[in-house]
Amino acid sequence: MSQSFRPVSAPDNAKADISCMQMEAVHEHITAGFFKVFSELGVTCNGHFNRRILQLNGDLFNHLSYAGVHVDYPVLVGRHCWQALADRIITESPELLFFNTFQKDGIAGWAEQFDRPVIAIVHNPGKFADSEVCMRWARSGRLTVFCLAEHVQKSLLKRVPELEGRVHVHYAYEVLPPGPDEYDADADVLNIVIPGSVNYLNRGFDGLIDTLKETGSALERPVKFSIIAGGPDRKRLEEDISKYGLEKYFELLPLDPLSGRVPHSLYLEALGSCQAIMPLLPASRIDYLKSKVTSGVLAGLGAARPMICPPEVGEAYGFEPINLPTDRPFDISKADLSPATLRDRRQRGLKIREISNKHNREVIERVLADHGLVHKDRVDATAEAEKPRRRWFR
């Protein structure tokens, strides 16, 4: 994996057009997608990520770096730390604040002190709607929201109609660093990545184990499932694999001994070398198709890899999967894994990613123009960018 040097942080007195805050150790890749567009548009940004993110996940921005974007990891424990960050942002004198995420009273209330407009990612419409301070922002007219899928946008607007006209979709962007993105549909062993935390509640690991016990010997092509994350149930998965003699079907990437997470370098390398991705979305998590997003799908879209899942998952997120039966959602023996099908879905995925990146840039550029950070004469008529992505590929 190629790496680019970047400053660990901007100088203490550095000005920035946008000050970005991320407090939770999830979805840094999505924040990076915004950084990429900011950089392309010549908009400067200082990103402040909770030190806990660095401790748990490592430094993603050692692998993804963008001109004009500086990242640091302040300790945010105690009132004095939050005050120090506030003082830093005041010194930066930004035109806008950017938050990933923005759906709880605490961070929304903290943002009020700066008297600046906010652009923010909302992952959970229910939490946003239940937050008194977030709703105050929604009514203020000074908040622009991005969601990561159309169904999340629809759910948020249903709950918070005050945001009408100010909720946009930001589709998964290219998560891989610059460099060769090779794809081998004819590999002797198909490497299928299962992204996201190993959690039996949120992903159907138990269903996958059961179907491999039943049908693993009937697979037409050898497969290897790559587990590229830690999680609360990783030990349980290791025990199940050993208990049922399924070792030949799995590869578990090593964990960092301090954080208990798979390092970013290994995570990105796995996404960039696999033949397919399996989101492993259980039927019980219908919320991931109605009001929330799953990182398993976002990773697949960003890496432009074929995804193996039931058709309703593809319908919700706007892609053409390698279909699995709805009543057998983890039975890999039911999937068409022929080289021709893999190549077809790979090409579709590349096209989706290309159009998604174009959409993301156009919408962000228009939002920044509304706030005076991009000249309006640079912004093309972008009504097409707001069309539901599903219509582009059907």
C-alpha positions as CSV (number, residue, x, y, z in Angstrom):
1,M,0.0,0.0,0.0
2,S,1.3,3.4,-1.0
3,Q,1.6,5.9,1.8
4,S,2.0,9.7,1.7
5,F,3.7,11.8,4.3
6,R,1.5,14.5,5.9
7,P,1.9,16.7,8.9
8,V,0.5,15.2,12.0
9,S,-1.4,18.4,12.7
10,A,-1.6,22.0,11.5
11,P,0.3,24.7,13.5
12,D,-1.6,26.0,16.5
13,N,-2.5,29.3,14.8
14,A,-3.4,27.8,11.4
15,K,-6.5,29.2,9.8
16,A,-8.9,26.9,8.0
17,D,-12.1,27.3,5.9
18,I,-13.6,24.4,7.7
19,S,-13.0,22.9,11.1
20,C,-14.0,19.2,11.3
21,M,-14.7,17.2,14.4
22,Q,-15.2,13.5,14.8
23,M,-15.6,12.1,18.3
24,E,-16.6,8.4,17.8
25,A,-14.4,5.7,16.5
26,V,-16.6,4.7,13.5
27,H,-16.8,5.7,9.8
28,E,-13.5,7.7,9.5
29,H,-13.5,6.6,5.9
30,I,-16.6,8.6,5.3
31,T,-15.0,11.7,6.8
32,A,-12.0,11.1,4.4
33,G,-14.4,11.2,1.5
34,F,-15.4,14.7,2.4
35,F,-11.7,15.7,2.9
36,K,-11.0,14.4,-0.6
37,V,-13.6,16.7,-2.1
38,F,-12.6,19.7,0.1
39,S,-9.0,19.3,-1.2
40,E,-10.1,19.0,-4.8
41,L,-12.1,22.3,-4.5
42,G,-9.2,24.1,-2.8
43,V,-11.0,24.4,0.5
44,T,-8.8,24.1,3.6
45,C,-9.8,21.9,6.5
46,N,-8.4,21.1,9.9
47,G,-9.7,17.8,11.2
48,H,-9.8,17.1,15.0
49,F,-10.4,13.5,15.8
50,N,-10.8,12.2,19.3
51,R,-7.6,10.6,20.5
52,R,-9.5,7.5,21.3
53,I,-10.0,7.0,17.5
54,L,-6.2,6.9,17.1
55,Q,-5.9,4.5,20.0
56,L,-8.6,2.1,18.8
57,N,-8.2,2.3,15.0
58,G,-4.8,3.7,14.3
59,D,-4.2,6.6,11.9
60,L,-6.2,6.2,8.7
61,F,-4.8,9.5,7.4
62,N,-1.3,8.0,7.2
63,H,-2.7,6.1,4.2
64,L,-5.2,8.6,2.8
65,S,-3.8,12.2,2.7
66,Y,-5.1,15.3,0.9
67,A,-3.6,18.7,0.2
68,G,-4.9,21.4,2.4
69,V,-6.3,19.0,5.0
70,H,-4.5,18.6,8.3
71,V,-5.5,16.1,11.0
72,D,-4.7,15.9,14.7
73,Y,-6.0,13.7,17.6
74,P,-6.6,15.8,20.7
75,V,-7.3,14.1,24.0
76,L,-11.0,14.8,24.9
77,V,-11.3,13.8,28.5
78,G,-12.7,16.4,30.9
79,R,-14.0,19.9,30.5
80,H,-10.5,21.5,30.1
81,C,-9.8,19.4,27.1
82,W,-13.0,20.4,25.4
83,Q,-12.3,24.0,26.2
84,A,-8.8,23.7,24.7
85,L,-10.4,22.3,21.5
86,A,-12.9,25.1,21.4
87,D,-10.1,27.7,21.8
88,R,-8.3,26.0,18.9
89,I,-11.3,26.2,16.6
90,I,-11.9,29.9,17.5
91,T,-8.3,30.5,16.5
92,E,-8.8,28.7,13.2
93,S,-11.7,31.1,12.4
94,P,-13.5,28.7,10.1
95,E,-16.4,29.7,7.9
96,L,-18.1,26.3,8.6
97,L,-18.0,23.5,11.1
98,F,-18.2,19.8,9.9
99,F,-19.2,17.0,12.2
100,N,-19.2,13.2,11.8
101,T,-21.6,12.4,13.6
102,F,-24.2,15.0,14.7
103,Q,-27.1,13.4,16.5
104,K,-26.8,13.9,20.3
105,D,-27.4,16.8,22.6
106,G,-23.8,16.9,23.9
107,I,-21.9,17.6,20.6
108,A,-24.8,19.6,19.2
109,G,-24.9,21.9,22.2
110,W,-21.1,22.2,22.2
111,A,-21.3,23.4,18.6
112,E,-23.6,26.3,19.4
113,Q,-20.9,28.3,21.1
114,F,-19.1,29.1,17.8
115,D,-22.0,30.8,16.0
116,R,-21.1,29.1,12.7
117,P,-23.2,27.1,10.2
118,V,-22.8,23.4,10.5
119,I,-22.6,20.6,7.9
120,A,-22.9,17.2,9.4
121,I,-23.4,13.5,8.8
122,V,-26.4,11.9,10.5
123,H,-26.2,8.1,10.7
124,N,-29.2,7.5,12.9
125,P,-32.4,9.6,12.2
126,G,-34.1,8.4,15.4
127,K,-31.3,9.7,17.6
128,F,-31.3,13.0,15.8
129,A,-35.0,13.5,16.1
130,D,-34.9,12.5,19.8
131,S,-32.2,15.2,20.5
132,E,-33.7,18.5,21.7
133,V,-30.6,20.4,20.7
134,C,-30.3,18.7,17.3
135,M,-33.9,19.7,16.6
136,R,-33.1,23.3,17.6
137,W,-30.3,23.2,14.9
138,A,-32.8,21.8,12.4
139,R,-35.2,24.7,13.0
140,S,-32.4,27.2,12.9
141,G,-31.8,26.9,9.1
142,R,-28.0,26.8,9.8
143,L,-27.6,23.0,9.5
144,T,-27.0,21.1,6.3
145,V,-27.1,17.3,6.7
146,F,-25.6,14.4,4.7
147,C,-26.9,10.9,5.0
148,L,-25.1,7.8,3.5
149,A,-28.0,6.2,1.7
150,E,-31.3,7.3,0.2
151,H,-33.4,5.3,2.7
152,V,-31.7,7.1,5.6
153,Q,-32.4,10.4,3.9
154,K,-36.0,9.5,3.5
155,S,-36.3,8.3,7.2
156,L,-34.7,11.5,8.5
157,L,-37.0,13.8,6.4
158,K,-40.0,11.9,7.6
159,R,-39.0,12.4,11.2
160,V,-37.6,16.0,10.8
161,P,-39.5,17.8,8.0
162,E,-37.9,21.0,9.1
163,L,-34.7,19.9,7.2
164,E,-36.5,19.7,3.9
165,G,-34.1,20.9,1.1
166,R,-31.1,20.6,3.4
167,V,-30.6,16.8,3.5
168,H,-28.4,15.3,0.9
169,V,-27.0,11.9,0.1
170,H,-23.3,11.2,0.2
171,Y,-22.6,7.9,-1.4
172,A,-19.6,5.7,-0.4
173,Y,-16.5,7.0,-2.0
174,E,-13.3,5.2,-3.1
175,V,-11.8,3.9,0.1
176,L,-8.5,2.6,-1.4
177,P,-5.3,4.7,-1.5
178,P,-4.0,5.8,-4.9
179,G,-2.2,2.9,-6.8
180,P,-3.0,-0.3,-8.7
181,D,-6.5,-1.7,-8.1
182,E,-6.1,-5.1,-9.6
183,Y,-9.0,-7.6,-10.0
184,D,-8.6,-11.3,-10.6
185,A,-12.0,-13.0,-11.3
186,D,-10.2,-16.3,-12.2
187,A,-8.4,-16.7,-8.9
188,D,-8.0,-20.4,-7.8
189,V,-9.5,-19.5,-4.4
190,L,-12.1,-16.8,-4.2
191,N,-11.2,-14.3,-1.4
192,I,-14.5,-13.0,0.0
193,V,-14.1,-10.2,2.6
194,I,-16.6,-9.8,5.4
195,P,-16.1,-6.2,6.6
196,G,-17.2,-4.6,9.9
197,S,-17.1,-5.7,13.5
198,V,-17.4,-9.3,14.3
199,N,-20.8,-9.1,16.1
200,Y,-23.3,-12.0,15.9
201,L,-26.1,-9.6,16.5
202,N,-25.4,-7.2,13.6
203,R,-24.0,-9.8,11.2
204,G,-25.1,-13.3,10.3
205,F,-22.0,-15.2,11.3
206,D,-24.1,-17.9,12.9
207,G,-26.0,-18.4,9.7
208,L,-22.8,-18.5,7.6
209,I,-21.3,-21.1,10.0
210,D,-24.5,-23.3,9.7
211,T,-24.6,-23.1,5.9
212,L,-20.9,-23.9,5.5
213,K,-21.4,-27.0,7.7
214,E,-24.3,-28.1,5.4
215,T,-23.1,-27.0,1.9
216,G,-19.4,-26.2,2.1
217,S,-18.4,-29.4,0.4
218,A,-20.8,-28.6,-2.5
219,L,-19.1,-25.3,-3.5
220,E,-18.1,-25.3,-7.1
221,R,-15.2,-23.0,-6.4
222,P,-13.0,-22.9,-3.3
223,V,-13.6,-19.9,-1.2
224,K,-11.8,-18.2,1.7
225,F,-13.7,-15.7,3.9
226,S,-11.4,-12.9,5.2
227,I,-12.3,-11.4,8.5
228,I,-10.8,-7.9,8.5
229,A,-11.9,-6.6,11.9
230,G,-12.0,-7.3,15.6
231,G,-15.2,-7.1,17.6
232,P,-17.0,-8.4,20.6
233,D,-17.7,-11.8,19.1
234,R,-14.4,-12.5,17.4
235,K,-13.3,-15.0,20.0
236,R,-16.7,-16.8,19.6
237,L,-16.2,-16.9,15.8
238,E,-12.7,-18.4,16.3
239,E,-14.2,-21.0,18.6
240,D,-17.0,-21.9,16.1
241,I,-14.6,-22.2,13.2
242,S,-12.4,-24.6,15.3
243,K,-15.4,-26.5,16.7
244,Y,-16.9,-27.3,13.4
245,G,-13.6,-27.9,11.5
246,L,-14.1,-24.9,9.1
247,E,-10.6,-23.6,9.2
248,K,-10.1,-24.0,5.4
249,Y,-12.9,-21.5,4.8
250,F,-11.6,-18.6,6.9
251,E,-8.7,-16.2,7.3
252,L,-8.7,-13.9,10.3
253,L,-6.4,-10.9,9.9
254,P,-4.2,-10.3,13.0
255,L,-5.3,-7.8,15.6
256,D,-3.2,-5.0,16.9
257,P,-2.3,-6.1,20.5
258,L,-3.1,-2.8,22.0
259,S,-6.3,-1.7,20.2
260,G,-7.7,-5.1,19.5
261,R,-8.5,-3.9,15.9
262,V,-7.1,-4.8,12.5
263,P,-4.6,-2.1,11.4
264,H,-5.8,0.2,8.6
265,S,-3.0,-1.0,6.3
266,L,-4.2,-4.6,6.4
267,Y,-7.8,-3.6,6.2
268,L,-7.2,-1.5,3.0
269,E,-5.0,-4.2,1.5
270,A,-7.7,-6.8,2.0
271,L,-10.4,-4.7,0.4
272,G,-8.1,-4.0,-2.6
273,S,-7.2,-7.6,-3.2
274,C,-10.5,-9.5,-2.7
275,Q,-12.8,-10.9,-5.4
276,A,-16.1,-10.1,-3.5
277,I,-17.6,-8.8,-0.4
278,M,-20.3,-10.3,1.7
279,P,-22.1,-7.8,4.0
280,L,-23.6,-10.7,6.0
281,L,-26.7,-8.7,6.9
282,P,-29.1,-10.7,9.1
283,A,-32.8,-10.6,8.5
284,S,-33.3,-9.3,12.1
285,R,-31.5,-6.0,11.2
286,I,-34.2,-4.6,8.9
287,D,-33.2,-1.2,10.2
288,Y,-30.1,-1.3,8.0
289,L,-32.5,-1.3,5.0
290,K,-34.9,1.3,6.4
291,S,-33.2,3.9,8.5
292,K,-29.5,3.1,9.1
293,V,-26.5,2.0,7.0
294,T,-24.1,-0.9,7.4
295,S,-20.4,-0.5,6.9
296,G,-20.4,-3.9,5.1
297,V,-22.2,-2.4,2.1
298,L,-20.4,0.9,2.2
299,A,-17.0,-0.8,2.1
300,G,-18.1,-2.9,-0.9
301,L,-19.3,0.2,-2.8
302,G,-16.2,2.1,-2.0
303,A,-13.9,-0.7,-3.1
304,A,-16.1,-1.4,-6.2
305,R,-16.2,-5.1,-5.4
306,P,-19.0,-7.5,-6.3
307,M,-21.3,-8.0,-3.3
308,I,-22.9,-11.3,-2.4
309,C,-26.3,-10.8,-0.7
310,P,-30.1,-11.0,-1.1
311,P,-31.6,-8.7,-3.7
312,E,-33.4,-6.5,-1.2
313,V,-30.0,-5.3,0.1
314,G,-29.0,-4.2,-3.4
315,E,-32.3,-2.5,-3.9
316,A,-32.0,-0.5,-0.7
317,Y,-28.4,0.7,-1.5
318,G,-28.7,1.0,-5.3
319,F,-26.4,-1.8,-6.6
320,E,-26.8,-5.1,-8.5
321,P,-25.6,-7.9,-6.2
322,I,-24.6,-11.5,-6.8
323,N,-27.9,-12.7,-5.5
324,L,-28.5,-15.0,-2.6
325,P,-32.0,-16.4,-1.9
326,T,-33.9,-14.3,0.7
327,D,-34.7,-17.5,2.6
328,R,-31.0,-18.6,2.4
329,P,-29.2,-15.3,2.8
330,F,-25.8,-16.8,3.8
331,D,-25.7,-19.9,1.6
332,I,-22.8,-19.2,-0.6
333,S,-23.5,-22.4,-2.6
334,K,-26.5,-20.6,-4.1
335,A,-24.5,-17.7,-5.5
336,D,-23.2,-17.5,-9.1
337,L,-19.5,-17.0,-8.6
338,S,-18.4,-17.7,-12.2
339,P,-15.6,-15.4,-13.5
340,A,-18.1,-13.9,-16.0
341,T,-20.5,-12.8,-13.2
342,L,-17.7,-11.5,-11.0
343,R,-16.3,-9.4,-13.9
344,D,-19.8,-8.1,-14.7
345,R,-20.5,-7.0,-11.1
346,R,-17.0,-5.5,-10.9
347,Q,-17.6,-3.3,-13.9
348,R,-21.0,-2.3,-12.6
349,G,-19.3,-1.4,-9.3
350,L,-16.7,0.7,-11.0
351,K,-19.4,2.6,-12.8
352,I,-21.4,3.1,-9.6
353,R,-18.3,4.4,-7.8
354,E,-17.5,6.8,-10.7
355,I,-21.0,8.3,-10.7
356,S,-21.1,8.4,-6.9
357,N,-17.9,10.3,-6.7
358,K,-19.2,12.8,-9.3
359,H,-22.5,13.2,-7.4
360,N,-20.6,13.7,-4.1
361,R,-18.4,16.4,-5.5
362,E,-21.3,18.3,-7.2
363,V,-23.5,18.3,-4.1
364,I,-20.7,19.3,-1.7
365,E,-19.5,22.0,-4.1
366,R,-23.0,23.4,-4.2
367,V,-23.3,23.4,-0.4
368,L,-19.9,25.1,-0.1
369,A,-20.9,27.7,-2.7
370,D,-24.0,28.5,-0.7
371,H,-21.7,29.4,2.2
372,G,-19.3,31.4,0.1
373,L,-16.4,28.9,0.1
374,V,-16.7,28.2,-3.6
375,H,-17.5,30.7,-6.3
376,K,-21.0,30.2,-7.5
377,D,-19.9,30.6,-11.1
378,R,-17.9,27.4,-10.7
379,V,-20.9,25.4,-9.8
380,D,-22.7,23.8,-12.7
381,A,-26.4,23.1,-12.7
382,T,-26.5,20.0,-10.6
383,A,-30.1,19.0,-10.4
384,E,-29.2,15.6,-11.9
385,A,-27.0,14.9,-8.9
386,E,-30.0,14.8,-6.6
387,K,-31.7,12.0,-8.5
388,P,-32.0,8.7,-6.6
389,R,-28.9,6.7,-7.6
390,R,-31.1,3.6,-8.2
391,R,-32.5,5.2,-11.3
392,W,-29.0,5.5,-12.8
393,F,-28.4,1.8,-12.9
394,R,-31.7,0.2,-13.5
